[in-house]
Amino acid sequence: MSAGGFPRTVLFDLDGTLLDSAPDMLATVNRMRVQRGRSPMDLAELRPHVSKGARAMSAAAFPDADQAAMQDMIPEFLEIYREELGRHGGLFEDVATLLDALEADGVTWGVVTNKPEYLASEVLRALEWQFRCKVLVGGDSLAERKPHPLPLLHAAQTLGVEPADCVYVGDDERDIQAARAAGMPSVVALWGYRLGDDLPQDWGGDALIDRPGALLDPARWPVTPRR
């Protein structure tokens, strides 16, 4: 634990955890829809799918597309999203304050996301986090991606800490599955993106937190070993 009672190291998911990127994703799929002569969709329709990735969002935008057409849409989605990145979304409330508080207490933090690394790097640069974030692992950085534990294990190894000394914060079930498999305590970010039938209380997270500001209280974090 840090001097102030926070975990020594915190790893975060990106979309739906630190970043409310749903508006950027909506602009992306609506450009795709308009190009195909379809009307724009609403944010409420797309928002639950954001943490599931480009394929899931494309499927939500084009539910009648077959698998081959869906596969062809992924590069288009990523290209358009790169143009819309950071233009519409922003940080969730109190995320900036939380990161400041963690750093002031000597906590090291990083990002482990399934977003392609080149896009995640662009997000970090746009937020001026490229030097604050001490490790970044994207969905294509390694041979495996979440829910496999390898990205979290790699991040911990890069930082020179044991997985049990880290806490992973994420809003998707795959985040919590990866943390459990890595032997890493986890926080379910209830403020993120979920489908209507998701049951986060059943995911096996060590803490369920409803807003980023609640994590300003060290007592709300899962306990990690004292070393």
ZATIMAR-925411 format. One line per field, with one value per residue (C-alpha): residue number from 0; chain; x, z, y. Coordinates in pm, 1 decimal. Layout:
! residues N
num [NUM,...]
cadena [A,...]
px [X,...]
pz [Z,...]
py [Y,...]
***
This chain:
! residues 227
num [0,1,2,3,4,5,6,7,8,9,10,11,12,13,14,15,16,17,18,19,20,21,22,23,24,25,26,27,28,29,30,31,32,33,34,35,36,37,38,39,40,41,42,43,44,45,46,47,48,49,50,51,52,53,54,55,56,57,58,59,60,61,62,63,64,65,66,67,68,69,70,71,72,73,74,75,76,77,78,79,80,81,82,83,84,85,86,87,88,89,90,91,92,93,94,95,96,97,98,99,100,101,102,103,104,105,106,107,108,109,110,111,112,113,114,115,116,117,118,119,120,121,122,123,124,125,126,127,128,129,130,131,132,133,134,135,136,137,138,139,140,141,142,143,144,145,146,147,148,149,150,151,152,153,154,155,156,157,158,159,160,161,162,163,164,165,166,167,168,169,170,171,172,173,174,175,176,177,178,179,180,181,182,183,184,185,186,187,188,189,190,191,192,193,194,195,196,197,198,199,200,201,202,203,204,205,206,207,208,209,210,211,212,213,214,215,216,217,218,219,220,221,222,223,224,225,226]
cadena [A,A,A,A,A,A,A,A,A,A,A,A,A,A,A,A,A,A,A,A,A,A,A,A,A,A,A,A,A,A,A,A,A,A,A,A,A,A,A,A,A,A,A,A,A,A,A,A,A,A,A,A,A,A,A,A,A,A,A,A,A,A,A,A,A,A,A,A,A,A,A,A,A,A,A,A,A,A,A,A,A,A,A,A,A,A,A,A,A,A,A,A,A,A,A,A,A,A,A,A,A,A,A,A,A,A,A,A,A,A,A,A,A,A,A,A,A,A,A,A,A,A,A,A,A,A,A,A,A,A,A,A,A,A,A,A,A,A,A,A,A,A,A,A,A,A,A,A,A,A,A,A,A,A,A,A,A,A,A,A,A,A,A,A,A,A,A,A,A,A,A,A,A,A,A,A,A,A,A,A,A,A,A,A,A,A,A,A,A,A,A,A,A,A,A,A,A,A,A,A,A,A,A,A,A,A,A,A,A,A,A,A,A,A,A,A,A,A,A,A,A,A,A,A,A,A,A]
px [0.0,104.8,165.1,-191.5,-349.5,-397.5,-264.7,99.0,4.6,-323.5,-398.1,-702.0,-909.4,-955.5,-1294.3,-1578.1,-1340.3,-1122.4,-1260.8,-1621.7,-1553.3,-1909.3,-1974.1,-1665.9,-1784.6,-2131.7,-1986.4,-1793.0,-2083.3,-2312.6,-2067.1,-2073.6,-2453.3,-2496.2,-2254.4,-2489.9,-2804.0,-2919.7,-3033.5,-2808.6,-2852.5,-2888.2,-2617.4,-2839.1,-2852.8,-2475.9,-2348.4,-2397.8,-2181.8,-1877.9,-1666.4,-1725.8,-1512.6,-1537.0,-1705.7,-1981.4,-2041.9,-2054.1,-2301.2,-2518.3,-2509.3,-2576.2,-2769.8,-2867.9,-2507.7,-2369.0,-2038.1,-1834.5,-1971.2,-1911.5,-1549.6,-1500.3,-1635.5,-1372.6,-1088.0,-1334.0,-1456.8,-1103.5,-1003.7,-1305.5,-1273.1,-914.8,-1049.0,-1320.1,-1100.9,-1118.3,-1354.5,-1674.6,-1603.3,-1397.3,-1298.3,-1559.0,-1627.5,-1354.6,-1112.3,-862.9,-892.2,-847.4,-531.4,-388.9,-459.9,-299.0,13.3,36.6,46.5,322.0,100.3,213.4,-62.5,-98.2,-352.6,-439.9,-701.8,-830.4,-819.9,-542.8,-222.0,-174.6,-519.1,-467.1,-134.8,-310.7,-562.1,-282.4,-106.8,-429.0,-484.0,-113.9,-87.5,194.1,448.0,213.6,93.1,383.6,273.8,35.1,-77.1,-317.1,-532.8,-276.2,38.9,73.1,-33.4,-335.0,-585.7,-834.9,-998.3,-663.9,-444.0,-130.3,-180.1,-215.7,75.3,290.1,198.6,288.5,616.1,700.4,645.3,848.2,565.6,381.0,27.3,-110.5,30.4,-173.0,-542.6,-716.0,-1014.9,-1248.0,-1610.7,-1643.0,-1668.0,-1357.6,-1162.7,-1259.0,-1197.1,-848.4,-772.5,-890.3,-682.1,-379.6,-420.8,-483.3,-748.3,-1011.2,-1261.9,-1579.0,-1638.5,-2016.9,-2016.1,-1902.7,-2072.9,-2286.1,-2553.9,-2893.5,-2847.2,-2498.5,-2480.8,-2163.7,-2233.0,-2173.2,-1838.7,-1630.3,-1477.7,-1331.7,-1513.1,-1804.9,-1779.6,-2047.7,-1839.5,-1471.0,-1484.7,-1562.3,-1211.0,-1067.5,-1137.5,-854.2,-1091.3,-1296.5,-1007.4,-946.6,-671.8,-336.7,-50.3,184.0,538.8]
pz [0.0,-56.1,232.7,206.7,189.2,-186.0,-375.0,-481.2,-846.1,-1030.7,-1383.0,-1565.0,-1860.6,-2092.5,-2264.9,-2014.0,-1719.5,-1759.2,-2086.5,-2186.1,-2552.2,-2645.9,-2819.6,-3040.0,-3121.4,-3204.5,-3448.2,-3607.2,-3663.6,-3775.1,-4047.5,-4158.7,-4148.7,-4342.3,-4608.8,-4652.6,-4669.0,-4315.2,-4048.6,-3747.5,-3435.9,-3083.3,-2817.5,-2588.4,-2853.3,-2894.7,-2545.8,-2394.4,-2668.4,-2647.9,-2413.4,-2633.7,-2917.3,-3282.0,-3397.1,-3135.9,-3213.0,-3585.4,-3521.6,-3315.3,-3594.6,-3870.3,-3713.7,-4055.4,-4182.9,-4231.1,-4082.8,-4395.5,-4425.2,-4056.1,-4086.5,-4375.4,-4164.0,-3892.5,-4077.9,-4189.8,-3832.9,-3698.4,-3971.5,-3910.5,-3533.2,-3555.7,-3718.2,-3453.5,-3156.8,-2880.8,-3066.4,-2880.2,-2563.4,-2254.5,-1912.6,-1673.7,-1385.7,-1117.0,-1319.1,-1343.6,-969.0,-894.2,-1101.3,-938.4,-593.2,-677.6,-813.6,-513.8,-293.8,-498.0,-676.7,-1016.8,-1273.2,-1623.7,-1886.6,-2013.7,-2288.0,-2576.8,-2797.5,-3060.2,-2912.1,-3176.2,-3098.8,-2723.2,-2764.2,-2952.1,-2667.7,-2412.3,-2613.5,-2660.7,-2283.0,-2216.7,-2023.0,-2226.2,-1948.9,-1653.8,-1764.1,-1683.5,-1894.7,-2186.4,-2316.9,-2610.7,-2752.3,-3021.4,-2813.1,-2724.6,-2851.4,-2619.8,-2510.3,-2224.2,-2086.7,-2105.7,-1810.4,-2021.2,-2073.9,-1699.7,-1614.8,-1875.1,-1736.7,-1383.0,-1499.6,-1694.8,-1379.3,-1169.0,-930.1,-835.7,-976.4,-622.6,-551.0,-835.5,-863.7,-1200.4,-1262.2,-1551.8,-1658.4,-1860.7,-1749.2,-1952.7,-1736.2,-1418.9,-1571.3,-1674.8,-1330.1,-1153.3,-1383.0,-1319.9,-940.9,-934.4,-716.0,-922.5,-912.8,-1122.3,-1264.3,-1253.1,-1422.9,-1751.5,-2041.1,-1990.0,-2176.5,-2012.8,-1918.5,-1770.2,-1399.7,-1264.2,-915.1,-1051.1,-1219.0,-910.9,-870.8,-533.3,-519.1,-707.1,-730.6,-875.4,-962.9,-999.9,-715.8,-467.7,-524.6,-369.5,-42.5,6.4,208.0,-104.5,-276.9,-242.5,4.5,-147.6,48.5,246.7,116.3]
py [0.0,360.1,599.3,727.2,384.0,355.8,51.1,84.3,37.6,87.5,-29.4,106.4,6.5,305.1,330.5,325.9,354.3,663.3,792.1,851.8,781.4,686.7,1023.8,970.1,619.2,751.3,1004.5,717.8,479.7,760.8,860.0,497.9,488.8,813.0,687.5,391.7,602.3,530.5,772.6,842.6,632.3,768.2,762.6,555.6,280.6,258.0,334.8,-15.2,-169.3,59.7,-152.6,-457.6,-314.3,-213.1,-533.1,-507.1,-140.9,-209.4,-491.7,-256.3,1.6,-254.6,-544.3,-679.7,-714.5,-1065.0,-1180.1,-1109.1,-755.2,-699.6,-806.5,-565.2,-279.4,-304.2,-124.7,143.4,186.7,226.2,471.4,695.1,665.9,788.0,1105.7,1150.1,1056.5,1315.5,1546.7,1464.0,1263.7,1337.3,1209.8,1083.0,1319.5,1319.0,1103.9,1389.7,1454.6,1084.0,1054.6,1367.7,1222.0,888.3,1054.5,1288.3,978.8,816.3,565.2,437.9,394.0,256.3,155.3,-192.4,-175.4,-383.7,-73.2,-99.5,37.8,307.8,451.4,427.6,609.1,888.0,919.1,946.8,1214.3,1410.9,1403.7,1481.6,1155.5,1000.8,1063.8,1022.8,679.2,446.0,150.7,109.5,-228.2,-231.2,-505.0,-578.5,-529.1,-897.1,-1237.3,-1232.0,-969.5,-948.4,-1162.2,-1344.2,-1240.5,-1184.8,-807.7,-747.9,-975.8,-800.9,-458.3,-562.0,-713.0,-396.3,-190.6,-433.4,-519.1,-835.3,-871.9,-897.8,-550.5,-397.4,-320.9,-328.2,-101.1,-183.6,-164.8,-488.2,-850.0,-931.2,-686.9,-867.3,-1211.2,-1102.5,-963.2,-1277.0,-1497.8,-1274.6,-1289.5,-915.3,-744.9,-566.9,-282.7,-293.8,54.4,70.8,411.4,254.6,79.9,-230.9,-421.3,-446.6,-811.7,-767.6,-858.0,-695.0,-821.3,-1172.1,-1097.5,-1167.4,-821.9,-729.3,-395.0,-241.3,137.3,364.0,672.6,761.8,1014.6,735.9,603.0,918.1,735.7,481.8,263.7,188.9,11.7,-363.5,-442.0,-537.5,-696.0,-475.2,-517.8]
***
